[in-house]
Amino acid sequence: MKAALYESMKALPTCLPNPPVGAVITHNNIIIGKGFTQEYGGKHAEIMAIENAKEITLLNECNIYITLEPCCFYGKTPPCVDSIIKYNFKKVFVGMIDSHSKNNGNGVDKLRAKNIDTCVGLLKEEIENFLLKYLWSN
């Protein structure tokens, strides 16, 4: 998750007003893909990590670490949670729940409803200290 937090810092300032999110994909504890939120309206961290993964056919054997709960609603991009479900990741680690009114636990609920093992709160305090000032206020 520390690597995902480092990725999220690379998103600034071009991702704004979206929050700077980072994602890292591991296979057998080796990073095979990473990404961060692109310019406003561009791809989110999870999608960048998937696209940058060295071997996309292995994703169902991989863990993904995401600093902020994956979005579960359509905005300027499709919901990231749908791609995580599509590739059937083995386990999803989420640093913190997204306080956006359209997300707020719904992304995690959708993953769990599809029987994807999802762990919330890994490095939560460190991630919150970085992300809170960038989150939506609604």
N, CA, C and O atoms as CSV, one atom per row, in Angstrom:
chain,resi,resn,atom,element,x,y,z
A,1,MET,N,N,0.829,-1.201,0.000
A,1,MET,CA,C,0.000,0.000,0.000
A,1,MET,C,C,0.867,1.256,0.000
A,1,MET,O,O,0.460,2.296,-0.517
A,2,LYS,N,N,2.059,1.158,0.579
A,2,LYS,CA,C,2.952,2.333,0.542
A,2,LYS,C,C,3.285,2.706,-0.902
A,2,LYS,O,O,3.377,3.888,-1.235
A,3,ALA,N,N,3.463,1.716,-1.745
A,3,ALA,CA,C,3.737,1.990,-3.161
A,3,ALA,C,C,2.538,2.669,-3.817
A,3,ALA,O,O,2.718,3.554,-4.653
A,4,ALA,N,N,1.334,2.275,-3.458
A,4,ALA,CA,C,0.127,2.911,-3.999
A,4,ALA,C,C,0.029,4.363,-3.516
A,4,ALA,O,O,-0.353,5.252,-4.277
A,5,LEU,N,N,0.372,4.590,-2.263
A,5,LEU,CA,C,0.364,5.961,-1.737
A,5,LEU,C,C,1.380,6.820,-2.490
A,5,LEU,O,O,1.098,7.971,-2.822
A,6,TYR,N,N,2.548,6.267,-2.755
A,6,TYR,CA,C,3.559,6.992,-3.525
A,6,TYR,C,C,3.024,7.311,-4.930
A,6,TYR,O,O,3.227,8.417,-5.430
A,7,GLU,N,N,2.351,6.359,-5.560
A,7,GLU,CA,C,1.762,6.591,-6.885
A,7,GLU,C,C,0.747,7.737,-6.834
A,7,GLU,O,O,0.694,8.567,-7.741
A,8,SER,N,N,-0.052,7.775,-5.773
A,8,SER,CA,C,-1.101,8.802,-5.684
A,8,SER,C,C,-0.513,10.209,-5.691
A,8,SER,O,O,-1.129,11.141,-6.207
A,9,MET,N,N,0.662,10.359,-5.128
A,9,MET,CA,C,1.298,11.681,-5.081
A,9,MET,C,C,1.697,12.175,-6.465
A,9,MET,O,O,1.815,13.381,-6.687
A,10,LYS,N,N,1.905,11.254,-7.388
A,10,LYS,CA,C,2.262,11.613,-8.759
A,10,LYS,C,C,1.089,12.223,-9.523
A,10,LYS,O,O,1.281,12.851,-10.564
A,11,ALA,N,N,-0.123,12.037,-9.005
A,11,ALA,CA,C,-1.323,12.524,-9.695
A,11,ALA,C,C,-1.486,14.037,-9.608
A,11,ALA,O,O,-2.167,14.647,-10.432
A,12,LEU,N,N,-0.861,14.625,-8.616
A,12,LEU,CA,C,-1.018,16.071,-8.395
A,12,LEU,C,C,-0.127,16.887,-9.316
A,12,LEU,O,O,0.988,16.456,-9.610
A,13,PRO,N,N,-0.561,18.020,-9.774
A,13,PRO,CA,C,-1.868,18.648,-9.559
A,13,PRO,C,C,-2.870,18.355,-10.672
A,13,PRO,O,O,-4.008,18.819,-10.613
A,14,THR,N,N,-2.462,17.592,-11.685
A,14,THR,CA,C,-3.300,17.478,-12.887
A,14,THR,C,C,-4.619,16.751,-12.668
A,14,THR,O,O,-5.556,16.946,-13.443
A,15,CYS,N,N,-4.722,15.912,-11.628
A,15,CYS,CA,C,-5.957,15.159,-11.400
A,15,CYS,C,C,-7.085,16.016,-10.833
A,15,CYS,O,O,-8.258,15.662,-10.949
A,16,LEU,N,N,-6.731,17.129,-10.228
A,16,LEU,CA,C,-7.726,17.962,-9.548
A,16,LEU,C,C,-8.786,18.464,-10.520
A,16,LEU,O,O,-8.442,18.825,-11.645
A,17,PRO,N,N,-10.056,18.502,-10.137
A,17,PRO,CA,C,-10.587,18.375,-8.786
A,17,PRO,C,C,-10.808,16.947,-8.298
A,17,PRO,O,O,-11.282,16.764,-7.176
A,18,ASN,N,N,-10.482,15.924,-9.096
A,18,ASN,CA,C,-10.563,14.554,-8.596
A,18,ASN,C,C,-9.466,14.335,-7.554
A,18,ASN,O,O,-8.427,14.992,-7.606
A,19,PRO,N,N,-9.684,13.426,-6.616
A,19,PRO,CA,C,-8.648,13.155,-5.624
A,19,PRO,C,C,-7.471,12.403,-6.241
A,19,PRO,O,O,-7.655,11.636,-7.187
A,20,PRO,N,N,-6.274,12.614,-5.719
A,20,PRO,CA,C,-5.092,11.902,-6.214
A,20,PRO,C,C,-5.056,10.482,-5.643
A,20,PRO,O,O,-4.768,10.284,-4.463
A,21,VAL,N,N,-5.346,9.522,-6.480
A,21,VAL,CA,C,-5.423,8.126,-6.055
A,21,VAL,C,C,-4.295,7.348,-6.716
A,21,VAL,O,O,-3.909,7.628,-7.851
A,22,GLY,N,N,-3.775,6.372,-5.990
A,22,GLY,CA,C,-2.754,5.478,-6.521
A,22,GLY,C,C,-3.223,4.045,-6.424
A,22,GLY,O,O,-4.006,3.696,-5.540
A,23,ALA,N,N,-2.737,3.206,-7.344
A,23,ALA,CA,C,-3.069,1.780,-7.344
A,23,ALA,C,C,-1.847,0.977,-7.753
A,23,ALA,O,O,-1.072,1.385,-8.618
A,24,VAL,N,N,-1.692,-0.172,-7.114
A,24,VAL,CA,C,-0.583,-1.081,-7.413
A,24,VAL,C,C,-1.146,-2.494,-7.477
A,24,VAL,O,O,-1.953,-2.891,-6.636
A,25,ILE,N,N,-0.713,-3.245,-8.479
A,25,ILE,CA,C,-1.124,-4.642,-8.655
A,25,ILE,C,C,0.080,-5.531,-8.371
A,25,ILE,O,O,1.177,-5.291,-8.876
A,26,THR,N,N,-0.142,-6.575,-7.547
A,26,THR,CA,C,0.938,-7.508,-7.240
A,26,THR,C,C,0.539,-8.931,-7.626
A,26,THR,O,O,-0.622,-9.328,-7.526
A,27,HIS,N,N,1.539,-9.678,-8.067
A,27,HIS,CA,C,1.402,-11.107,-8.325
A,27,HIS,C,C,2.508,-11.797,-7.549
A,27,HIS,O,O,3.688,-11.541,-7.790
A,28,ASN,N,N,2.142,-12.668,-6.622
A,28,ASN,CA,C,3.120,-13.325,-5.747
A,28,ASN,C,C,4.031,-12.300,-5.069
A,28,ASN,O,O,5.246,-12.487,-4.992
A,29,ASN,N,N,3.428,-11.222,-4.582
A,29,ASN,CA,C,4.128,-10.151,-3.853
A,29,ASN,C,C,5.115,-9.350,-4.696
A,29,ASN,O,O,5.969,-8.652,-4.150
A,30,ILE,N,N,5.009,-9.442,-6.006
A,30,ILE,CA,C,5.856,-8.665,-6.913
A,30,ILE,C,C,4.950,-7.691,-7.669
A,30,ILE,O,O,3.927,-8.089,-8.226
A,31,ILE,N,N,5.331,-6.427,-7.682
A,31,ILE,CA,C,4.535,-5.418,-8.393
A,31,ILE,C,C,4.630,-5.668,-9.893
A,31,ILE,O,O,5.716,-5.715,-10.470
A,32,ILE,N,N,3.442,-5.828,-10.514
A,32,ILE,CA,C,3.412,-6.028,-11.970
A,32,ILE,C,C,2.690,-4.894,-12.694
A,32,ILE,O,O,2.682,-4.845,-13.924
A,33,GLY,N,N,2.081,-3.980,-11.925
A,33,GLY,CA,C,1.395,-2.845,-12.539
A,33,GLY,C,C,1.148,-1.765,-11.509
A,33,GLY,O,O,0.914,-2.053,-10.335
A,34,LYS,N,N,1.199,-0.529,-11.952
A,34,LYS,CA,C,0.906,0.579,-11.053
A,34,LYS,C,C,0.369,1.749,-11.855
A,34,LYS,O,O,0.607,1.867,-13.057
A,35,GLY,N,N,-0.366,2.615,-11.158
A,35,GLY,CA,C,-0.931,3.769,-11.842
A,35,GLY,C,C,-1.458,4.787,-10.857
A,35,GLY,O,O,-1.595,4.516,-9.665
A,36,PHE,N,N,-1.748,5.959,-11.378
A,36,PHE,CA,C,-2.317,7.041,-10.575
A,36,PHE,C,C,-3.353,7.768,-11.419
A,36,PHE,O,O,-3.353,7.664,-12.645
A,37,THR,N,N,-4.229,8.500,-10.757
A,37,THR,CA,C,-5.286,9.234,-11.439
A,37,THR,C,C,-4.677,10.238,-12.413
A,37,THR,O,O,-3.788,11.013,-12.061
A,38,GLN,N,N,-5.174,10.205,-13.635
A,38,GLN,CA,C,-4.681,11.079,-14.693
A,38,GLN,C,C,-5.388,12.443,-14.627
A,38,GLN,O,O,-6.146,12.714,-13.695
A,39,GLU,N,N,-5.133,13.281,-15.614
A,39,GLU,CA,C,-5.729,14.613,-15.650
A,39,GLU,C,C,-7.243,14.498,-15.533
A,39,GLU,O,O,-7.829,13.477,-15.892
A,40,TYR,N,N,-7.870,15.557,-15.025
A,40,TYR,CA,C,-9.313,15.567,-14.804
A,40,TYR,C,C,-10.042,15.106,-16.057
A,40,TYR,O,O,-9.835,15.641,-17.146
A,41,GLY,N,N,-10.899,14.107,-15.884
A,41,GLY,CA,C,-11.629,13.525,-17.005
A,41,GLY,C,C,-10.922,12.324,-17.601
A,41,GLY,O,O,-11.493,11.602,-18.418
A,42,GLY,N,N,-9.663,12.106,-17.187
A,42,GLY,CA,C,-8.878,10.981,-17.697
A,42,GLY,C,C,-9.067,9.727,-16.854
A,42,GLY,O,O,-9.935,9.669,-15.983
A,43,LYS,N,N,-8.255,8.749,-17.127
A,43,LYS,CA,C,-8.364,7.447,-16.462
A,43,LYS,C,C,-7.985,7.535,-14.992
A,43,LYS,O,O,-7.133,8.323,-14.582
A,44,HIS,N,N,-8.654,6.695,-14.224
A,44,HIS,CA,C,-8.379,6.610,-12.793
A,44,HIS,C,C,-7.227,5.653,-12.528
A,44,HIS,O,O,-6.798,4.918,-13.418
A,45,ALA,N,N,-6.737,5.669,-11.311
A,45,ALA,CA,C,-5.553,4.901,-10.913
A,45,ALA,C,C,-5.693,3.410,-11.205
A,45,ALA,O,O,-4.762,2.784,-11.711
A,46,GLU,N,N,-6.852,2.843,-10.887
A,46,GLU,CA,C,-7.056,1.407,-11.065
A,46,GLU,C,C,-6.919,1.017,-12.538
A,46,GLU,O,O,-6.297,0.006,-12.865
A,47,ILE,N,N,-7.497,1.815,-13.408
A,47,ILE,CA,C,-7.461,1.530,-14.844
A,47,ILE,C,C,-6.031,1.659,-15.364
A,47,ILE,O,O,-5.591,0.844,-16.175
A,48,MET,N,N,-5.311,2.668,-14.908
A,48,MET,CA,C,-3.914,2.832,-15.318
A,48,MET,C,C,-3.079,1.635,-14.854
A,48,MET,O,O,-2.243,1.137,-15.607
A,49,ALA,N,N,-3.297,1.174,-13.632
A,49,ALA,CA,C,-2.544,0.024,-13.121
A,49,ALA,C,C,-2.847,-1.230,-13.945
A,49,ALA,O,O,-1.943,-2.003,-14.262
A,50,ILE,N,N,-4.120,-1.427,-14.289
A,50,ILE,CA,C,-4.496,-2.579,-15.120
A,50,ILE,C,C,-3.832,-2.477,-16.484
A,50,ILE,O,O,-3.258,-3.451,-16.971
A,51,GLU,N,N,-3.906,-1.314,-17.099
A,51,GLU,CA,C,-3.298,-1.132,-18.426
A,51,GLU,C,C,-1.783,-1.269,-18.392
A,51,GLU,O,O,-1.179,-1.689,-19.379
A,52,ASN,N,N,-1.161,-0.920,-17.271
A,52,ASN,CA,C,0.294,-1.018,-17.145
A,52,ASN,C,C,0.767,-2.380,-16.644
A,52,ASN,O,O,1.970,-2.622,-16.551
A,53,ALA,N,N,-0.166,-3.266,-16.321
A,53,ALA,CA,C,0.210,-4.589,-15.805
A,53,ALA,C,C,1.005,-5.353,-16.857
A,53,ALA,O,O,0.662,-5.369,-18.039
A,54,LYS,N,N,2.069,-5.980,-16.392
A,54,LYS,CA,C,2.957,-6.708,-17.309
A,54,LYS,C,C,2.278,-7.915,-17.927
A,54,LYS,O,O,2.578,-8.275,-19.065
A,55,GLU,N,N,1.376,-8.541,-17.206
A,55,GLU,CA,C,0.694,-9.734,-17.728
A,55,GLU,C,C,-0.781,-9.698,-17.324
A,55,GLU,O,O,-1.144,-10.142,-16.236
A,56,ILE,N,N,-1.612,-9.173,-18.197
A,56,ILE,CA,C,-3.027,-8.972,-17.894
A,56,ILE,C,C,-3.764,-10.291,-17.677
A,56,ILE,O,O,-4.781,-10.315,-16.984
A,57,THR,N,N,-3.276,-11.382,-18.253
A,57,THR,CA,C,-3.944,-12.677,-18.088
A,57,THR,C,C,-3.793,-13.226,-16.674
A,57,THR,O,O,-4.487,-14.175,-16.308
A,58,LEU,N,N,-2.906,-12.651,-15.879
A,58,LEU,CA,C,-2.693,-13.103,-14.501
A,58,LEU,C,C,-3.535,-12.336,-13.480
A,58,LEU,O,O,-3.472,-12.648,-12.291
A,59,LEU,N,N,-4.305,-11.361,-13.898
A,59,LEU,CA,C,-4.976,-10.481,-12.945
A,59,LEU,C,C,-5.881,-11.222,-11.966
A,59,LEU,O,O,-6.045,-10.777,-10.830
A,60,ASN,N,N,-6.473,-12.345,-12.381
A,60,ASN,CA,C,-7.322,-13.089,-11.456
A,60,ASN,C,C,-6.505,-13.789,-10.359
A,60,ASN,O,O,-7.076,-14.353,-9.426
A,61,GLU,N,N,-5.193,-13.753,-10.472
A,61,GLU,CA,C,-4.301,-14.299,-9.443
A,61,GLU,C,C,-3.640,-13.176,-8.648
A,61,GLU,O,O,-2.778,-13.433,-7.807
A,62,CYS,N,N,-4.037,-11.949,-8.907
A,62,CYS,CA,C,-3.348,-10.783,-8.346
A,62,CYS,C,C,-4.153,-10.085,-7.252
A,62,CYS,O,O,-5.371,-10.229,-7.144
A,63,ASN,N,N,-3.418,-9.329,-6.454
A,63,ASN,CA,C,-3.999,-8.403,-5.492
A,63,ASN,C,C,-3.856,-7.000,-6.063
A,63,ASN,O,O,-2.895,-6.696,-6.770
A,64,ILE,N,N,-4.825,-6.154,-5.746
A,64,ILE,CA,C,-4.714,-4.743,-6.121
A,64,ILE,C,C,-4.843,-3.907,-4.849
A,64,ILE,O,O,-5.726,-4.130,-4.021
A,65,TYR,N,N,-3.947,-2.950,-4.722
A,65,TYR,CA,C,-3.903,-2.036,-3.585
A,65,TYR,C,C,-4.293,-0.659,-4.099
A,65,TYR,O,O,-3.667,-0.135,-5.020
A,66,ILE,N,N,-5.336,-0.066,-3.497
A,66,ILE,CA,C,-5.856,1.211,-3.966
A,66,ILE,C,C,-5.980,2.135,-2.754
A,66,ILE,O,O,-6.531,1.741,-1.726
A,67,THR,N,N,-5.475,3.345,-2.871
A,67,THR,CA,C,-5.498,4.245,-1.727
A,67,THR,C,C,-6.915,4.672,-1.348
A,67,THR,O,O,-7.189,4.912,-0.172
A,68,LEU,N,N,-7.815,4.769,-2.321
A,68,LEU,CA,C,-9.189,5.212,-2.066
A,68,LEU,C,C,-10.146,4.212,-2.699
A,68,LEU,O,O,-9.879,3.677,-3.775
A,69,GLU,N,N,-11.249,3.970,-2.029
A,69,GLU,CA,C,-12.278,3.061,-2.535
A,69,GLU,C,C,-12.540,3.310,-4.019
A,69,GLU,O,O,-12.704,4.458,-4.434
A,70,PRO,N,N,-12.580,2.240,-4.823
A,70,PRO,CA,C,-12.842,2.431,-6.255
A,70,PRO,C,C,-14.245,2.979,-6.495
A,70,PRO,O,O,-15.195,2.613,-5.804
A,71,CYS,N,N,-14.358,3.858,-7.481
A,71,CYS,CA,C,-15.655,4.464,-7.787
A,71,CYS,C,C,-16.609,3.397,-8.328
A,71,CYS,O,O,-16.199,2.444,-8.990
A,72,CYS,N,N,-17.889,3.590,-8.026
A,72,CYS,CA,C,-18.910,2.629,-8.462
A,72,CYS,C,C,-20.011,3.321,-9.257
A,72,CYS,O,O,-21.102,2.775,-9.419
A,73,PHE,N,N,-19.723,4.527,-9.753
A,73,PHE,CA,C,-20.728,5.292,-10.488
A,73,PHE,C,C,-20.090,5.900,-11.738
A,73,PHE,O,O,-18.874,6.074,-11.813
A,74,TYR,N,N,-20.933,6.213,-12.705
A,74,TYR,CA,C,-20.472,6.856,-13.927
A,74,TYR,C,C,-20.319,8.347,-13.694
A,74,TYR,O,O,-21.213,9.005,-13.161
A,75,GLY,N,N,-19.178,8.865,-14.099
A,75,GLY,CA,C,-18.930,10.300,-14.106
A,75,GLY,C,C,-18.365,10.593,-15.484
A,75,GLY,O,O,-19.019,10.335,-16.495
A,76,LYS,N,N,-17.161,11.128,-15.528
A,76,LYS,CA,C,-16.487,11.332,-16.810
A,76,LYS,C,C,-15.885,10.018,-17.308
A,76,LYS,O,O,-15.508,9.904,-18.474
A,77,THR,N,N,-15.797,9.027,-16.416
A,77,THR,CA,C,-15.278,7.696,-16.764
A,77,THR,C,C,-16.232,6.637,-16.210
A,77,THR,O,O,-17.025,6.922,-15.313
A,78,PRO,N,N,-16.155,5.422,-16.741
A,78,PRO,CA,C,-16.971,4.330,-16.179
A,78,PRO,C,C,-16.483,3.967,-14.776
A,78,PRO,O,O,-15.372,4.335,-14.394
A,79,PRO,N,N,-17.301,3.253,-14.011
A,79,PRO,CA,C,-16.915,2.854,-12.658
A,79,PRO,C,C,-15.695,1.926,-12.651
A,79,PRO,O,O,-15.666,0.922,-13.364
A,80,CYS,N,N,-14.712,2.265,-11.856
A,80,CYS,CA,C,-13.508,1.438,-11.745
A,80,CYS,C,C,-13.812,0.081,-11.129
A,80,CYS,O,O,-13.161,-0.914,-11.449
A,81,VAL,N,N,-14.798,0.044,-10.248
A,81,VAL,CA,C,-15.144,-1.217,-9.592
A,81,VAL,C,C,-15.541,-2.270,-10.633
A,81,VAL,O,O,-15.299,-3.459,-10.425
A,82,ASP,N,N,-16.142,-1.853,-11.740
A,82,ASP,CA,C,-16.537,-2.802,-12.777
A,82,ASP,C,C,-15.326,-3.481,-13.426
A,82,ASP,O,O,-15.385,-4.665,-13.758
A,83,SER,N,N,-14.247,-2.748,-13.605
A,83,SER,CA,C,-13.031,-3.351,-14.172
A,83,SER,C,C,-12.387,-4.324,-13.183
A,83,SER,O,O,-11.866,-5.366,-13.580
A,84,ILE,N,N,-12.425,-3.981,-11.911
A,84,ILE,CA,C,-11.868,-4.878,-10.893
A,84,ILE,C,C,-12.663,-6.183,-10.880
A,84,ILE,O,O,-12.089,-7.265,-10.759
A,85,ILE,N,N,-13.971,-6.076,-11.003
A,85,ILE,CA,C,-14.829,-7.269,-11.058
A,85,ILE,C,C,-14.570,-8.036,-12.348
A,85,ILE,O,O,-14.467,-9.263,-12.326
A,86,LYS,N,N,-14.467,-7.341,-13.454
A,86,LYS,CA,C,-14.229,-7.987,-14.755
A,86,LYS,C,C,-12.978,-8.859,-14.727
A,86,LYS,O,O,-12.990,-9.976,-15.246
A,87,TYR,N,N,-11.900,-8.357,-14.125
A,87,TYR,CA,C,-10.648,-9.118,-14.093
A,87,TYR,C,C,-10.556,-10.046,-12.890
A,87,TYR,O,O,-9.566,-10.759,-12.727
A,88,ASN,N,N,-11.593,-10.039,-12.042
A,88,ASN,CA,C,-11.720,-10.986,-10.934
A,88,ASN,C,C,-10.455,-11.074,-10.076
A,88,ASN,O,O,-9.904,-12.154,-9.865
A,89,PHE,N,N,-10.010,-9.920,-9.588
A,89,PHE,CA,C,-8.828,-9.885,-8.732
A,89,PHE,C,C,-9.014,-10.811,-7.540
A,89,PHE,O,O,-10.119,-10.967,-7.021
A,90,LYS,N,N,-7.913,-11.421,-7.118
A,90,LYS,CA,C,-7.944,-12.340,-5.978
A,90,LYS,C,C,-8.318,-11.596,-4.696
A,90,LYS,O,O,-9.151,-12.063,-3.919
A,91,LYS,N,N,-7.696,-10.434,-4.483
A,91,LYS,CA,C,-7.967,-9.660,-3.276
A,91,LYS,C,C,-7.789,-8.181,-3.585
A,91,LYS,O,O,-6.918,-7.793,-4.364
A,92,VAL,N,N,-8.633,-7.363,-2.960
A,92,VAL,CA,C,-8.580,-5.912,-3.120
A,92,VAL,C,C,-8.311,-5.302,-1.748
A,92,VAL,O,O,-9.016,-5.579,-0.778
A,93,PHE,N,N,-7.281,-4.470,-1.691
A,93,PHE,CA,C,-6.956,-3.732,-0.478
A,93,PHE,C,C,-7.279,-2.265,-0.724
A,93,PHE,O,O,-6.801,-1.677,-1.694
A,94,VAL,N,N,-8.078,-1.680,0.141
A,94,VAL,CA,C,-8.506,-0.289,0.006
A,94,VAL,C,C,-8.006,0.469,1.229
A,94,VAL,O,O,-8.245,0.059,2.364
A,95,GLY,N,N,-7.309,1.579,0.991
A,95,GLY,CA,C,-6.795,2.371,2.096
A,95,GLY,C,C,-7.883,3.025,2.912
A,95,GLY,O,O,-7.863,2.981,4.142
A,96,MET,N,N,-8.839,3.635,2.222
A,96,MET,CA,C,-9.930,4.302,2.941
A,96,MET,C,C,-11.178,4.369,2.061
A,96,MET,O,O,-11.096,4.335,0.833
A,97,ILE,N,N,-12.317,4.464,2.712
A,97,ILE,CA,C,-13.600,4.600,2.019
A,97,ILE,C,C,-13.697,6.008,1.443
A,97,ILE,O,O,-13.277,6.977,2.076
A,98,ASP,N,N,-14.252,6.113,0.244
A,98,ASP,CA,C,-14.467,7.399,-0.415
A,98,ASP,C,C,-15.711,8.062,0.172
A,98,ASP,O,O,-16.787,7.463,0.178
A,99,SER,N,N,-15.575,9.276,0.659
A,99,SER,CA,C,-16.696,9.988,1.275
A,99,SER,C,C,-17.676,10.585,0.265
A,99,SER,O,O,-18.705,11.132,0.661
A,100,HIS,N,N,-17.374,10.490,-1.034
A,100,HIS,CA,C,-18.282,11.016,-2.055
A,100,HIS,C,C,-19.647,10.355,-1.877
A,100,HIS,O,O,-19.728,9.139,-1.702
A,101,SER,N,N,-20.712,11.143,-1.919
A,101,SER,CA,C,-22.059,10.635,-1.642
A,101,SER,C,C,-22.478,9.494,-2.575
A,101,SER,O,O,-23.299,8.662,-2.188
A,102,LYS,N,N,-21.935,9.438,-3.782
A,102,LYS,CA,C,-22.297,8.359,-4.711
A,102,LYS,C,C,-21.472,7.094,-4.469
A,102,LYS,O,O,-21.788,6.040,-5.022
A,103,ASN,N,N,-20.446,7.180,-3.669
A,103,ASN,CA,C,-19.608,6.013,-3.378
A,103,ASN,C,C,-19.840,5.591,-1.933
A,103,ASN,O,O,-20.695,4.748,-1.662
A,104,ASN,N,N,-19.091,6.166,-1.014
A,104,ASN,CA,C,-19.287,6.004,0.421
A,104,ASN,C,C,-19.591,4.577,0.866
A,104,ASN,O,O,-20.574,4.330,1.566
A,105,GLY,N,N,-18.738,3.641,0.454
A,105,GLY,CA,C,-18.890,2.235,0.824
A,105,GLY,C,C,-19.551,1.382,-0.233
A,105,GLY,O,O,-19.468,0.155,-0.176
A,106,ASN,N,N,-20.205,2.004,-1.199
A,106,ASN,CA,C,-20.907,1.240,-2.231
A,106,ASN,C,C,-19.958,0.463,-3.145
A,106,ASN,O,O,-20.292,-0.630,-3.602
A,107,GLY,N,N,-18.772,1.027,-3.414
A,107,GLY,CA,C,-17.792,0.315,-4.239
A,107,GLY,C,C,-17.317,-0.956,-3.557
A,107,GLY,O,O,-17.229,-2.009,-4.188
A,108,VAL,N,N,-17.014,-0.860,-2.277
A,108,VAL,CA,C,-16.587,-2.025,-1.493
A,108,VAL,C,C,-17.728,-3.039,-1.420
A,108,VAL,O,O,-17.499,-4.239,-1.571
A,109,ASP,N,N,-18.949,-2.565,-1.188
A,109,ASP,CA,C,-20.109,-3.467,-1.129
A,109,ASP,C,C,-20.289,-4.228,-2.443
A,109,ASP,O,O,-20.609,-5.417,-2.440
A,110,LYS,N,N,-20.083,-3.541,-3.558
A,110,LYS,CA,C,-20.249,-4.179,-4.867
A,110,LYS,C,C,-19.186,-5.267,-5.074
A,110,LYS,O,O,-19.488,-6.330,-5.616
A,111,LEU,N,N,-17.947,-5.006,-4.646
A,111,LEU,CA,C,-16.890,-6.016,-4.749
A,111,LEU,C,C,-17.224,-7.236,-3.895
A,111,LEU,O,O,-17.102,-8.375,-4.346
A,112,ARG,N,N,-17.640,-6.988,-2.678
A,112,ARG,CA,C,-17.962,-8.097,-1.769
A,112,ARG,C,C,-19.169,-8.889,-2.264
A,112,ARG,O,O,-19.227,-10.105,-2.079
A,113,ALA,N,N,-20.131,-8.215,-2.890
A,113,ALA,CA,C,-21.299,-8.908,-3.443
A,113,ALA,C,C,-20.898,-9.864,-4.563
A,113,ALA,O,O,-21.601,-10.836,-4.840
A,114,LYS,N,N,-19.772,-9.585,-5.198
A,114,LYS,CA,C,-19.249,-10.455,-6.266
A,114,LYS,C,C,-18.218,-11.447,-5.706
A,114,LYS,O,O,-17.469,-12.073,-6.456
A,115,ASN,N,N,-18.200,-11.574,-4.376
A,115,ASN,CA,C,-17.297,-12.508,-3.686
A,115,ASN,C,C,-15.822,-12.228,-3.922
A,115,ASN,O,O,-15.006,-13.150,-3.949
A,116,ILE,N,N,-15.479,-10.955,-4.091
A,116,ILE,CA,C,-14.074,-10.562,-4.190
A,116,ILE,C,C,-13.626,-10.147,-2.795
A,116,ILE,O,O,-14.171,-9.213,-2.207
A,117,ASP,N,N,-12.638,-10.844,-2.280
A,117,ASP,CA,C,-12.109,-10.578,-0.946
A,117,ASP,C,C,-11.609,-9.138,-0.895
A,117,ASP,O,O,-10.716,-8.765,-1.655
A,118,THR,N,N,-12.172,-8.339,-0.016
A,118,THR,CA,C,-11.865,-6.915,0.045
A,118,THR,C,C,-11.548,-6.511,1.479
A,118,THR,O,O,-12.335,-6.744,2.396
A,119,CYS,N,N,-10.388,-5.905,1.650
A,119,CYS,CA,C,-9.900,-5.471,2.959
A,119,CYS,C,C,-9.804,-3.943,2.955
A,119,CYS,O,O,-9.174,-3.360,2.072
A,120,VAL,N,N,-10.426,-3.301,3.938
A,120,VAL,CA,C,-10.433,-1.844,4.013
A,120,VAL,C,C,-9.647,-1.376,5.234
A,120,VAL,O,O,-9.775,-1.944,6.319
A,121,GLY,N,N,-8.838,-0.344,5.052
A,121,GLY,CA,C,-8.167,0.298,6.177
A,121,GLY,C,C,-6.671,0.085,6.244
A,121,GLY,O,O,-6.040,0.486,7.221
A,122,LEU,N,N,-6.090,-0.530,5.238
A,122,LEU,CA,C,-4.642,-0.738,5.218
A,122,LEU,C,C,-3.937,0.609,5.052
A,122,LEU,O,O,-4.160,1.300,4.058
A,123,LEU,N,N,-3.102,0.987,5.999
A,123,LEU,CA,C,-2.401,2.278,6.030
A,123,LEU,C,C,-3.372,3.463,6.081
A,123,LEU,O,O,-3.069,4.551,5.591
A,124,LYS,N,N,-4.529,3.232,6.676
A,124,LYS,CA,C,-5.612,4.223,6.668
A,124,LYS,C,C,-5.178,5.604,7.174
A,124,LYS,O,O,-5.458,6.615,6.531
A,125,GLU,N,N,-4.510,5.646,8.297
A,125,GLU,CA,C,-4.150,6.943,8.880
A,125,GLU,C,C,-3.227,7.736,7.962
A,125,GLU,O,O,-3.423,8.934,7.757
A,126,GLU,N,N,-2.237,7.074,7.421
A,126,GLU,CA,C,-1.288,7.740,6.515
A,126,GLU,C,C,-1.999,8.234,5.249
A,126,GLU,O,O,-1.751,9.343,4.777
A,127,ILE,N,N,-2.874,7.400,4.717
A,127,ILE,CA,C,-3.601,7.756,3.498
A,127,ILE,C,C,-4.580,8.895,3.773
A,127,ILE,O,O,-4.682,9.832,2.981
A,128,GLU,N,N,-5.295,8.815,4.885
A,128,GLU,CA,C,-6.214,9.901,5.239
A,128,GLU,C,C,-5.473,11.226,5.392
A,128,GLU,O,O,-5.951,12.261,4.927
A,129,ASN,N,N,-4.317,11.199,6.035
A,129,ASN,CA,C,-3.532,12.426,6.215
A,129,ASN,C,C,-3.195,13.069,4.877
A,129,ASN,O,O,-3.149,14.294,4.770
A,130,PHE,N,N,-2.959,12.252,3.863
A,130,PHE,CA,C,-2.643,12.777,2.534
A,130,PHE,C,C,-3.907,13.166,1.767
A,130,PHE,O,O,-3.954,14.240,1.167
A,131,LEU,N,N,-4.924,12.317,1.777
A,131,LEU,CA,C,-6.081,12.478,0.888
A,131,LEU,C,C,-7.198,13.392,1.374
A,131,LEU,O,O,-7.889,13.992,0.551
A,132,LEU,N,N,-7.396,13.516,2.665
A,132,LEU,CA,C,-8.591,14.210,3.162
A,132,LEU,C,C,-8.808,15.594,2.564
A,132,LEU,O,O,-9.949,15.972,2.299
A,133,LYS,N,N,-7.765,16.339,2.350
A,133,LYS,CA,C,-7.951,17.700,1.820
A,133,LYS,C,C,-8.389,17.719,0.356
A,133,LYS,O,O,-8.796,18.759,-0.162
A,134,TYR,N,N,-8.302,16.547,-0.317
A,134,TYR,CA,C,-8.662,16.487,-1.745
A,134,TYR,C,C,-10.012,15.840,-1.991
A,134,TYR,O,O,-10.463,15.784,-3.135
A,135,LEU,N,N,-10.668,15.350,-0.952
A,135,LEU,CA,C,-11.913,14.621,-1.150
A,135,LEU,C,C,-13.087,15.558,-1.333
A,135,LEU,O,O,-13.083,16.692,-0.855
A,136,TRP,N,N,-14.093,15.060,-2.036
A,136,TRP,CA,C,-15.310,15.826,-2.284
A,136,TRP,C,C,-15.961,16.165,-0.960
A,136,TRP,O,O,-15.913,15.371,-0.021
A,137,SER,N,N,-16.550,17.301,-0.880
A,137,SER,CA,C,-17.139,17.763,0.376
A,137,SER,C,C,-18.629,17.468,0.473
A,137,SER,O,O,-19.286,17.961,1.389
A,138,ASN,N,N,-19.178,16.683,-0.438
A,138,ASN,CA,C,-20.625,16.421,-0.360
A,138,ASN,C,C,-20.929,15.121,0.339
A,138,ASN,O,O,-22.095,14.757,0.486
